[in-house]
Amino acid sequence: MKTLVCGIGCFWIENRFKNLDGVISTEVGYCGGKTSETNYEKVCSGVCDSAEVVKINFDEKKLSYEDLLRFVFSIHDPTTLNRQGVDIGRQYRSEIFYSDDEQRKSAEKIRDEINKKLNGKVVTKISKVSNYKKAEKIHQKYYDKKAYI
């Protein structure tokens, strides 16, 4: 099992991964901020500078890291800085978090591939996983609980 952590706007987009072949599980959380001692209110206020993220555990025999990254880029707008649609703020930034050098190189490769297709407009950051914290229970599988799908 491998893991991808990505900031792609509001973390409630987690539901987009549930039917993707090879995905084992998902959870939403916060990553990349100044501290792992955070919560939804601190993230929304900008105090901790964390991004809302989706953590995806997947079977690399069924789904490669690079193909999962391509999917990630296909479900959000990597050309808007600190926003996705009506959601505005640094917590909604486009950012791929890597856990090792192999993931970093793959993330850079796929970002460059997408950037070329989008004429150099991609603003997605690539950063080492830092200060990850699982989000509160109310945010986990939010759309599934609210029956919006």
Backbone as numpy.savetxt, mean C-alpha at the origin, in Angstrom:
# Nx Ny Nz CAx CAy CAz Cx Cy Cz
5.55 -18.13 1.84 4.70 -16.95 1.84 5.59 -15.70 1.84
5.21 -14.73 1.02 5.87 -13.44 0.94 4.89 -12.35 1.34
5.41 -11.16 1.62 4.57 -10.04 2.05 4.92 -8.78 1.27
3.88 -8.05 0.90 4.03 -6.73 0.28 3.26 -5.74 1.14
3.89 -4.61 1.45 3.24 -3.52 2.17 3.23 -2.32 1.23
2.04 -1.75 1.01 1.95 -0.64 0.07 0.94 0.41 0.51
1.31 1.65 0.26 0.41 2.78 0.46 -0.18 3.14 -0.88
-1.50 3.02 -1.00 -2.16 3.27 -2.29 -3.43 4.09 -2.10
-3.38 5.00 -1.14 -4.56 5.79 -0.82 -5.22 5.26 0.44
-6.50 5.43 0.55 -7.24 4.95 1.72 -7.06 3.44 1.84
-6.70 2.98 3.02 -6.43 1.55 3.18 -7.67 0.68 3.09
-8.83 1.26 3.01 -10.04 0.46 2.84 -10.07 -0.22 1.46
-9.18 0.19 0.58 -9.07 -0.46 -0.73 -8.57 -1.90 -0.60
-8.27 -2.30 0.61 -7.84 -3.67 0.92 -8.70 -4.71 0.23
-9.98 -4.46 0.10 -10.91 -5.45 -0.48 -10.58 -5.79 -1.93
-9.85 -4.94 -2.61 -9.51 -5.19 -4.02 -8.59 -6.40 -4.18
-7.95 -6.84 -3.10 -7.01 -7.95 -3.17 -7.65 -9.30 -2.83
-8.84 -9.30 -2.30 -9.41 -10.52 -1.73 -9.65 -11.64 -2.73
-9.91 -11.34 -3.98 -10.17 -12.38 -4.97 -8.99 -12.61 -5.92
-7.86 -12.01 -5.61 -6.68 -12.15 -6.46 -6.02 -13.49 -6.17
-5.91 -14.34 -7.19 -5.34 -15.67 -7.01 -3.90 -15.56 -6.49
-3.65 -16.22 -5.39 -2.34 -16.20 -4.78 -2.30 -15.39 -3.49
-3.27 -14.52 -3.29 -3.32 -13.74 -2.05 -3.84 -14.63 -0.93
-3.08 -14.70 0.14 -3.43 -15.53 1.29 -4.23 -14.74 2.31
-3.76 -13.53 2.60 -4.45 -12.69 3.58 -4.04 -11.24 3.41
-4.86 -10.35 3.96 -4.55 -8.93 3.96 -4.89 -8.34 5.33
-4.23 -7.24 5.62 -4.61 -6.43 6.78 -4.24 -5.01 6.46
-4.88 -4.08 7.14 -4.54 -2.67 6.94 -3.77 -2.18 8.15
-2.94 -1.18 7.89 -2.11 -0.65 8.96 -1.52 0.69 8.59
-0.49 1.04 9.34 0.21 2.31 9.17 1.70 2.00 9.03
2.39 2.74 8.18 3.82 2.47 7.96 4.52 3.74 7.50
5.82 3.77 7.76 6.66 4.83 7.23 6.68 6.11 8.02
6.06 6.12 9.15 6.03 7.34 9.95 7.17 7.43 10.94
7.06 8.39 11.82 8.09 8.65 12.81 8.07 7.66 13.97
6.93 6.97 14.15 6.79 6.04 15.26 5.75 4.98 14.93
5.88 3.82 15.55 4.84 2.80 15.39 3.75 2.98 16.44
3.97 3.88 17.38 2.97 4.18 18.41 2.00 5.21 17.84
1.09 4.71 17.02 0.16 5.62 16.35 -1.24 5.02 16.33
-2.15 5.80 15.82 -3.53 5.35 15.65 -4.14 6.18 14.52
-5.38 5.88 14.18 -6.04 6.52 13.05 -6.07 8.05 13.19
-6.38 8.52 14.37 -6.46 9.98 14.58 -5.11 10.65 14.37
-4.04 10.04 14.88 -2.70 10.63 14.71 -2.28 10.61 13.24
-2.61 9.53 12.54 -2.27 9.44 11.12 -3.03 10.51 10.33
-4.32 10.64 10.59 -5.13 11.64 9.87 -4.69 13.07 10.17
-4.20 13.31 11.37 -3.76 14.66 11.73 -2.39 14.98 11.16
-1.64 13.95 10.72 -0.31 14.18 10.18 0.79 14.21 11.21
0.44 14.04 12.47 1.42 14.12 13.56 2.55 13.10 13.40
2.23 11.90 12.96 3.24 10.84 12.91 3.81 10.61 11.51
3.22 11.19 10.48 3.66 11.09 9.09 3.60 9.66 8.54
2.74 8.83 9.09 2.56 7.47 8.58 1.63 7.48 7.37
1.80 6.47 6.53 0.88 6.24 5.41 -0.11 5.17 5.80
-1.33 5.28 5.31 -2.27 4.18 5.42 -1.80 3.13 4.42
-1.66 1.89 4.87 -1.12 0.84 4.00 -1.96 -0.42 4.05
-1.76 -1.24 3.01 -2.32 -2.58 2.96 -1.13 -3.53 3.01
-1.22 -4.51 3.89 -0.20 -5.55 4.00 -0.80 -6.81 3.38
-0.13 -7.31 2.35 -0.65 -8.45 1.59 0.31 -9.63 1.74
-0.20 -10.73 2.27 0.55 -11.97 2.32 0.13 -12.81 1.12
1.11 -13.31 0.37 0.77 -14.01 -0.87 1.69 -15.20 -1.10
1.20 -16.12 -1.91 1.94 -17.32 -2.29 2.70 -17.02 -3.57
4.01 -16.92 -3.46 4.82 -16.54 -4.62 4.84 -17.61 -5.71
4.36 -18.80 -5.40 4.25 -19.85 -6.44 3.05 -19.59 -7.34
2.07 -18.85 -6.84 0.88 -18.51 -7.62 0.89 -17.08 -8.14
1.58 -16.22 -7.44 1.58 -14.78 -7.77 2.95 -14.21 -7.47
3.62 -13.71 -8.49 4.95 -13.14 -8.26 4.83 -11.76 -7.61
5.88 -11.37 -6.93 5.95 -10.04 -6.32 5.77 -8.96 -7.39
6.42 -9.15 -8.53 6.33 -8.14 -9.60 4.93 -8.06 -10.18
4.26 -9.20 -10.36 2.89 -9.16 -10.87 1.94 -8.53 -9.84
2.18 -8.79 -8.56 1.37 -8.15 -7.53 1.60 -6.64 -7.55
2.83 -6.21 -7.74 3.11 -4.78 -7.85 2.40 -4.16 -9.06
2.40 -4.86 -10.18 1.70 -4.34 -11.35 0.20 -4.16 -11.04
-0.36 -5.12 -10.31 -1.76 -4.99 -9.90 -1.95 -3.77 -9.00
-1.05 -3.59 -8.05 -1.11 -2.44 -7.14 -1.13 -1.14 -7.95
-0.25 -1.03 -8.93 -0.21 0.18 -9.74 -1.48 0.35 -10.58
-2.16 -0.75 -10.89 -3.36 -0.67 -11.72 -4.60 -0.23 -10.95
-4.56 -0.29 -9.62 -5.76 0.03 -8.83 -5.68 1.36 -8.10
-4.63 2.12 -8.36 -4.57 3.47 -7.79 -3.84 4.38 -8.77
-3.90 5.67 -8.51 -3.25 6.64 -9.39 -1.88 7.00 -8.82
-0.81 6.46 -9.41 0.53 6.72 -8.89 1.10 8.08 -9.32
0.27 8.89 -9.97 0.76 10.19 -10.45 0.29 11.36 -9.59
-0.50 11.09 -8.57 -0.98 12.19 -7.72 -0.23 12.17 -6.39
0.33 13.29 -6.04 1.13 13.41 -4.83 0.23 13.61 -3.61
0.35 12.69 -2.65 -0.37 12.81 -1.38 -1.89 12.89 -1.53
-2.41 12.10 -2.46 -3.86 12.04 -2.62 -4.24 10.88 -3.51
-5.47 10.43 -3.31 -6.12 9.48 -4.20 -7.57 9.93 -4.28
-7.97 10.40 -5.44 -9.33 10.89 -5.60 -9.62 12.02 -4.64
-10.70 11.86 -3.86 -11.10 12.91 -2.91 -10.32 12.85 -1.60
-9.55 11.78 -1.40 -8.75 11.64 -0.17 -7.43 12.39 -0.34
-7.25 13.42 0.47 -6.07 14.29 0.35 -5.30 14.30 1.67
-3.99 14.17 1.58 -3.11 14.19 2.74 -1.98 13.19 2.56
-0.88 13.39 3.29 0.28 12.51 3.15 -0.03 11.06 3.51
-1.03 10.83 4.33 -1.35 9.45 4.70 -1.88 8.67 3.49
-2.27 9.37 2.43 -2.81 8.72 1.22 -1.78 8.63 0.11
-0.53 8.83 0.43 0.52 8.82 -0.59 0.71 7.45 -1.22
1.26 7.47 -2.41 1.62 6.25 -3.13 3.03 5.87 -2.72
3.15 4.72 -2.03 4.46 4.30 -1.54 4.51 2.78 -1.43
5.59 2.21 -1.96 5.83 0.78 -1.84 6.89 0.61 -0.76
6.61 -0.24 0.21 7.55 -0.50 1.30 8.18 -1.87 1.09
9.49 -1.92 1.06 10.19 -3.18 0.82 10.81 -3.69 2.12
11.01 -5.01 2.17 11.61 -5.60 3.36 13.04 -6.09 3.12
13.45 -6.22 1.87 14.82 -6.65 1.57 15.25 -6.05 0.23
16.52 -6.24 -0.09 17.08 -5.64 -1.29 16.44 -6.18 -2.56
16.06 -7.44 -2.56 15.40 -8.03 -3.72 14.06 -7.34 -3.99
13.28 -7.11 -2.93 12.01 -6.40 -3.09 12.24 -4.96 -3.56
13.26 -4.31 -3.02 13.55 -2.94 -3.43 13.83 -2.87 -4.93
14.69 -3.77 -5.41 15.05 -3.77 -6.83 13.82 -4.05 -7.70
12.99 -5.00 -7.28 11.78 -5.31 -8.05 10.82 -4.12 -8.06
10.66 -3.48 -6.90 9.77 -2.32 -6.82 10.26 -1.18 -7.72
11.56 -0.94 -7.73 12.12 0.10 -8.59 11.91 -0.27 -10.06
12.10 -1.53 -10.40 11.91 -1.99 -11.78 10.47 -1.77 -12.25
9.51 -2.17 -11.43 8.11 -2.05 -11.83 7.68 -0.58 -11.83
8.13 0.19 -10.83 7.80 1.63 -10.84 8.35 2.29 -12.10
9.57 1.94 -12.49 10.16 2.53 -13.70 9.39 2.10 -14.95
8.95 0.86 -14.96 8.14 0.35 -16.08 6.83 1.14 -16.21
6.16 1.36 -15.08 4.90 2.12 -15.07 5.17 3.59 -15.40
6.25 4.13 -14.86 6.61 5.53 -15.09 6.83 5.79 -16.58
7.45 4.85 -17.25 7.68 5.01 -18.69 6.34 5.06 -19.44
5.41 4.20 -19.06 4.08 4.18 -19.69 3.31 5.46 -19.41
3.59 6.08 -18.25 2.86 7.29 -17.85 3.67 8.56 -18.08
4.63 8.48 -18.98 5.41 9.65 -19.41 6.12 10.38 -18.27
6.65 9.63 -17.32 7.46 10.22 -16.25 6.68 10.90 -15.15
5.39 10.59 -15.01 4.56 11.30 -14.03 4.40 10.57 -12.70
4.97 9.38 -12.56 4.80 8.60 -11.33 5.52 9.26 -10.16
4.82 9.39 -9.04 5.40 9.99 -7.82 5.57 8.96 -6.70
5.32 7.71 -6.99 5.39 6.65 -5.98 6.78 6.56 -5.37
6.81 6.60 -4.04 8.07 6.44 -3.31 8.31 4.96 -3.07
9.56 4.61 -2.91 9.94 3.25 -2.53 10.81 3.38 -1.29
10.36 2.77 -0.20 11.02 2.94 1.09 11.09 1.62 1.84
12.04 1.53 2.74 12.16 0.37 3.61 11.00 0.37 4.60
10.45 -0.81 4.86 9.38 -0.92 5.87 9.92 -0.36 7.19
9.18 0.55 7.78 9.57 1.10 9.08 8.33 1.49 9.86
8.38 1.22 11.14 7.32 1.60 12.06 5.93 1.11 11.64
5.87 -0.13 11.16 4.57 -0.69 10.79 3.75 -0.98 12.04
2.46 -0.66 11.95 1.52 -1.01 13.02 0.19 -1.38 12.39
-0.35 -2.49 12.82 -1.67 -2.91 12.35 -2.70 -1.88 12.81
-3.62 -1.55 11.90 -4.67 -0.58 12.22 -5.72 -1.20 13.13
-6.53 -0.35 13.68 -7.58 -0.75 14.60 -8.55 -1.72 13.94
-9.19 -2.53 14.75 -10.10 -3.57 14.27 -11.21 -3.00 13.38
-11.71 -1.84 13.70 -12.81 -1.24 12.93 -12.43 -1.03 11.46
-11.14 -0.86 11.17 -10.68 -0.61 9.81 -10.38 -1.88 9.02
-10.23 -3.01 9.70 -9.93 -4.27 9.02 -11.15 -4.75 8.25
-10.96 -5.07 6.97 -12.06 -5.59 6.11 -13.26 -4.65 6.16
-12.99 -3.36 6.15 -14.01 -2.34 6.35 -15.16 -2.46 5.36
-14.85 -2.53 4.08 -15.92 -2.60 3.08 -16.71 -3.88 3.18
-16.08 -4.97 3.52 -16.79 -6.24 3.69 -17.80 -6.12 4.83
-17.40 -5.47 5.91 -18.30 -5.31 7.06 -19.46 -4.35 6.75
-19.19 -3.39 5.88 -20.19 -2.38 5.56 -21.04 -2.77 4.36
-20.71 -3.92 3.74 -21.46 -4.44 2.59 -21.55 -3.44 1.44
-20.46 -2.71 1.21 -20.42 -1.76 0.10 -20.04 -2.43 -1.21
-19.63 -3.65 -1.16 -19.13 -4.33 -2.36 -20.26 -5.09 -3.02
